[in-house]
Amino acid sequence: EAELAASLSDERRRRQPQEPRALAAARVEETEEERLEREHFRRIINAFRYYGTNMHERVNRTERQFKSLPASQQNLLPQFLPHLDKIRKCIDHNQAILQTIVNDCVHMFENKEYGEDGRGKITPASTFDMDKLKSTLKQFVRDWSEEGKPERDACYQPIINEIVKNFPKERW
């Protein structure tokens, strides 16, 4: 009986359509690609959340270096320490904006769940990720602030002018 059951089981397996190896490999590859995408996403969310810590550490290091100078040299820059305090306030404001962005990051993309809600453990981010984040903040300033208007106009106005020239309102 055992032999008969084993041979029937083998026969059933042979009759079932087998998944082509290329398709199976593609599924494994897709899973690996998704894993890498999820890992990258988590790194970026972590960098957004680590920004304040990283930047405050840098400002504190600068302040320590400044205070290690002789008083005669410190006196040459009387507004330096108050300027660092302004920078700290800007860091806090930027961090509040970045935290708002990542608060609901689990639901950021359609049909994707990334597991974390942007409130998990923060770990030090790589220099590369922090540089990319600072670049992103500069883009926010360029694209949305009054201070960024000159750069925004320099970047976008030539494109806008060409669109207006080639597609006048009267024609549409």
Secondary structure, 3 states (H helix, E strand, C coil): CHHHHHHHHHHHHHHCCCCCHHHHHHHHHHHHHHHHHHHHHHHHHHHHHHHHHHHHHHHHHHHHHHHCCCHHHHCCCCCHHHHHHHHHHHHHHHHHHHHHHHCCHHHCCCCCCCCCCCCCCCCCCCHHHHHHHHHHHHHHHHHHCCCCHHHHHHHHHHHHHHHHHHCCHHHC
